[in-house]
Every structure is written in C-alpha cells, then in structure tokens.
Amino acid sequence: MNSSVRQNAALRWDSGRLSILDQTLLPHREAWIELRGAADTAAAIRCLAVRGAPLIGIAAAYGLALEVAASTTDAAEPVMRELRDARPTAVNLAWAVDRVWAAAQAGGADAARAEAERIEAEEDAASAAIAVHGADLLAGARRILTHCNTGALATGGAGSALGVIRELAARGGVEVLASETRPLLQGARLTVWELARDAIPVTLTVDGAAAGLMRRGEVDAVIVGCDRVAANGDVANKVGTYTHALAARAAGIPFVVAGPTSSIDPALASGDHIEIEERDAEEVRRPGGELVTLPDVPVRNPAFDVTPAELISAFVCERGTARPPTTAAIARLLAS
C-alpha cells in the first residue's frame, strides 16, 4: 500500500503503517503503539489510548483502511461494525467509518486509504479554521476556562477549543484555567501537558472549584469541545461540561463550544436522543489504579453529559459561528 506520510501530535500514518501515542500513559511517559487493523484500533479507542471525537474518527478511518487492505470484504465487515460501535457518543467515529467503508465498496483498498487520508486532511483544515473563527469571537478575553482535552491530542491539527486558545495566545496572550476532568483527568494529564509544551500559561483546578471561580470574576469565558451536536444545537461533551455551562450562565460570561462539522448529527432532533456512554465503574473506584472507596460501592460513570443549546453562547466550526446555536443556525452551517 503506497501512502503519503502524515503525522500529528498523537497519530502517525506512514506507508500504510498506523501508530498512535498512548494517551493513557501521559504525561509521565510517551510511548507509541502500532495498530494493524480495525480490531486493535477499536480496542485502542475503547481503552482511551486514542481519544477525542475527531481523532478517533481519523484513527478509525486508517484502521479500517488497513483492514480492507488485508482481508476480504466479508471478513472485514464484522470488525468494521465492531470499530464503528467502539464508542457510541462521538458521531465522528461512525461518520469516518461509514465514509471509508463506502469508498472501499466502490474502489477497494486504494480508495479506502485515500478516503482515510482525505478525512485527516479535512480535520486538520477544520482545526485551523476553527482557531481563527473562535479567536475572533473571543477577542479581548484573556482568562479562559476549558474542560477535558481538545487539543492536538484530540483532533486533527492544533485542536478545537485548544486551537482557539492557541490562536488567542498567538494574538497577544491568554491565561488558561484547566479543570481536572474527573474521573480520568484528561484536563490534568493532557491539557496541562499540551499547554506547558507550548509555553501557554495554565493553572489547574478541580472541577468543583470552577463555578466559584467564575462567580468571583476570575474567568472571562469558557470554551469546550464537543463529541456530538444535535440539530437543535444541544451538545454532548465530556461529563462536567453541563455544570460549567450552568455556572457560566449564572456568572454572565460566554460559554462557547468549538468543533468540526463532523461532530454535528443532523439526524438527531435534540440532545435527548444522544446515547451517553456509561463506562467501567473501576474508573471511579480506582482512579490511577488505587482504590479510593469501598470496593463494591455502586457507581454511575457516564462519560458525557448534554448541554442544552440555550446555555451555549455560540458554536464555532470551520464554516463559521452559530451565535446562538439555534436549529436554523446549525442548518445554515451545514448548508454553507
């Protein structure tokens, strides 16, 4: 399989070889894992070795392209479906898998590979455009709170919400308040790691402190990413996002969502129809592998929550800004 070389901070594609940076080991160790097909790509997505809605779409596209090149269509279809269902909330996963599978059906392995490369190029370009639109929207904001990780570890290019923050930093400086993002601490482990590498000032806070800091006037705006956007502008994102949106509304500061159009699911009328992934209870009982509670206590561990559109000041994507994100505004972005 001939291929161009493509590499971002968390994924490498070189002559038909796919490698991902194992994000479960960050920030303490940087190790790369080679993925050989759809099944091990699905496993890497499920365990969060690769994560972030746009990036899991890119990884899945390449994983499926490898699968198509190595097996027959009949053999590839079951593992294609396993890959497509690896995480149910982020619409980018199914979107990317469906595109590569359709290309494979029409043109075989070469077409599947080309489609995967096209998806990554589109997501890279989307990040660049989102950064500009978002920085224009938040011009003048200097103290920004963000949640989870939305940078180069989660997307193509420089990121969605973190891409905006990077652009704001380049235009004249910004201070970032990163919430830990419990229980798996993507904010503490990944966002802090990315911003520190870029020499962008970042302060870490526990999730529960964010609302009080907003009330005290220590935050100018909140910007987060998204895993799925319904037709009416409701947004599913990492659990804890809804809490930040409520606090931002009470504090009278902007709450902005940034993401590519690949995260919009026009087939869903509202966020009430978004499937919310419920993850393993041990992620809560044993954060970092150490038991912090009774070993058999029942646990609720939804990975995402839904923020209603009425709490969102603006949705920023590569095609522009829906301000506010009404049904009509989202439809206009998709049609543009």
N, C-alpha and C positions, 0 to 999 in steps of 0.2 A: 504494500500500500504506500504510494508516494504521498507526501504531505508537506505542507509548509510547517515551519516551526512557529509555535505560538506559546507565549508564557506570560502569566500574570503572577501576582504575589503568592497565589495558592494553587495554581494549576499549570501543568506543562503538557504540551502536545507537540511531539517531535517525531516525524516519520512514522506515524502510526503507533506511537507509544504514549500512553497517558499516565501521568503521575500527579498526585495531589499532596499538598502539605498537610500532614496530620494535625488538625487543629485541636484535637483532644490533648496534645502534649504542650501546646503553647500556654504561657510564654517561656517556659523553662527549657524546652528543647525543640529544635527544628529538625523534623525528620520527614522524608518523602516516601510515599507508598506508590508502587506501580500497580495500576488497575488493568486487567486484561480482558474484561468483558462486562456484560450487563449485570451478572450476579454479584461480582465483587464490588462493582460501582454501587449497586443497591445497598449492599452491606455497609459500605463506607458512608453512604448518605444516612442510613438508619442510625449509625453509632455517632454521627456528627463529626466524623473525621473530615468530611467536607460538608459545608453548611452555608446558609444564606440562600434565599429563594432564587435569585438569578444565577448564582454559582452552581447550585445543584442542578439547575436546568442545563448549564453548559457541560458539567461533568457527565450528566446522564446522556446528553447528545453524543459525546465522544465514546462513552461506554457502550452505547447501543451500536454506534458505527463499528467499533471493534468486534462486537458480537456478530453483526451482519457479515463482516468480512471473514469470520472464522467458521461460520456454520450455515446450514440451510435455513430457509425462511420458516419451515415447520418447526425446526429445532429452536430457532431464535424467538419465536412468538411467545412461548410461556415465560421466558426470562425477561422479554420486553415488558410483559404485563407486570411481572414482579418489580421491575425497575420503576415502572410508571406509578406503582402504588406504594413505593418505599416510604414516602411521607405524604399524607393526604391534604394538608392545609395549603401548602405553597403551590399555586397554579402553574408556576413556571416549569415545574417538573413534567407534568403531563403535556403541557404546551410544547416543550422541546422534544420529548419522546415521540409525540404524535407527528411532528414535523420530520424527524429523521426516519421514522418508520414509513411514512408516506413516500419519502424520497427513495428509500430502499426498495419499496414495492415497485416504484416506477423505473428506477435506474440502477439498482443493485448497490454493491459496496462502495463504488466510487461516488455515486450520488449521495449515499448516506454520509460519507466522510465530508463531502463538500458542504452538505447542509449543516453538519455539526460546526464546521469552521465558519460558516455564514452566521450561525446563531451567536457564536462567540464574538465575531466582529460587530454584529448588531448591538450586543450588550455592552461592548466596550464603547461604542459610539454613543449609546444611550447614557452611560455614566458621564461622559464628557459634557453632553448637552444638559443633563440634569444639574450638574455642578453650576453651570452658568445661570440657568433659569432660577435655581434656588438661591444663589448668592445675590442675584438681582432683587429677588423678593425680600431677602433678609438683610439688605444693605443697611448698615447702621447698627445692627445687632452685634454685640461683642461678647456677651456671656451666654453661651448656648448649652442647653442640656440635651443629651442624647441617650438612647436606651439600646441595649443589645449591641450588636456589631453590624455595621452597614458599610464597611469599607472595602478595600481590595480583597479581603479575606471572604467577602460575602457576595461579590458581584463580578462582572467584567469591569475593567478599568479601575478607576480610583475609588469607586463606591457610589452609593446613592446619597443617603444623608451625610455620610462622612466625606463624600465627594464634594458636597455643598460646603461643608466645614473647611475642607482643604482649600477650596476656592476663596472663601471668606478670609482665610489666613493669608493667602497669597495677595489679597487686595488690601491688606492693612492690619491684620492681627485679629485674633479671636482667642477667647479662653473657653475651654470645654469642661463641662461637668458631666462625667460619665457615671451613670447608675450601674451598680454591680450586675444586675440582671440575674437574679436568682431563679432556679437553683443551680444552673450550670455556669453562671458567672461569665457570660460572653463579653459583657462590658468590662469587667475587671481584668479578664485574661487577654482579650483580643483587641478591644477598642483602645485600651491604655497602651498596649504593645504597639499598635499601628501608629497612634499619635505621637508616642515617645520617639519612634524611629524617624518621624517627620519633624521633630522638634516643635510640635504644636503644644502649647501649654494645656495640660489636662489634670483635673482633680477628680479623684474617685469618691463616690458617696454610696452609702447603702440605699437600696430602692426606697425604703420607707422614709428617708430624710428628704427626698426631692420635693414633696409638696410643701413642707415647711420652708425650705429654701426659696421656693417660688414666692410664697406668701411674704417673705421678708424682703423681696425685691432683688434677690441675688441672681436671677435668671432673666434674660431679655427675651428668649424664645426657646421653644422646644422643637427639635426636628428628629424624626424617626424614619425608619424604612417601612416596608410592608411585604407581606407574603401573599396576600390576595386582596383585591379591591373589587367590591361588588358594583353592580351597575348604578346603584344609588349613591356611591361614594363611601359606604361603610368599609372599614379597613380591618383586616386581621393582621396582627403583628405579634411579636414576642410578648408573652404574658407579662403584665405590668404596664403595658402601653396605655391601656384604658385609664388606669389610675393617674398616669401623668397627664392625660388629656383633661380629665376632670379637674386636676389641680391647676393646670394652665388656664382653663376657663375661669375658675374662681379667682385666679390672680390677675386676669385680664391681659395675658400675654399670648402671642401667636403660638399655635400648635400646628406644625407643618409635617406632612407626610411626603416622602420622596421615594419614587420607584419607577422602574421602566413600565412601558405599556404591556409588556409580557406578564406583569403581575395583575392586570385588570382582567376580570372574568365577567364579561357582559351577560353571560348566561344566568348569572345569579342576581335576582332582583334586589336582594339586600343581604346584609351580613348575617341575618338569622339563618341563612341557608349554607353558611360556610362550615364545613366539617372541621372540628377542632381536635387535633391530635392529643391524645392522653398518653403520656409517656410513663416509663417504668417508675414505680414507687421508690425504688432504691436510689434514684437520682436525688430524692428529697431526704430519705432516711440517712443516706451515706454520701453527702457531698464530698468530693475528693477522695472517696473510698473509706472515710471514717464515720462510724455510726454516731449520730448526734441525738438520737431519740430512742424510744423503746423499739425493739427490733420488729415488732409485729403491729405497730400502730397503723390503722388505715390511712391512706394518703390519697389526696387528689392532686394530680400533677398535669393540668392542662398546659401544653406548650405555648399556646397562643390565647389571646382574647380579641374581642371585636370592639373597635371604637366607632360609635355612630358618626355619620357624616356631619351632623350638626355640631359636633365638638371639634371639627377639623377646620382650621382657618384656610388651608389651601392644600391641594395635592399637586405635586410637581413631578412631571415626567419629561422625557426627551422632546415631546412635542409641544410643551408649554405648561401652563399653570391653570388649574381649575380652582377658582377662588370666588366663592367656596365650591367644594366638590359636590354639586348637585347632579341629579340624573342627567339633565341636559348638558351640563358642563363636561361630564365624563364622556358622554356620547360624542360631543364635539371633538374632544381629544382623539378618540378612536377613529373618527372620520377624517381627521386632518392629515 
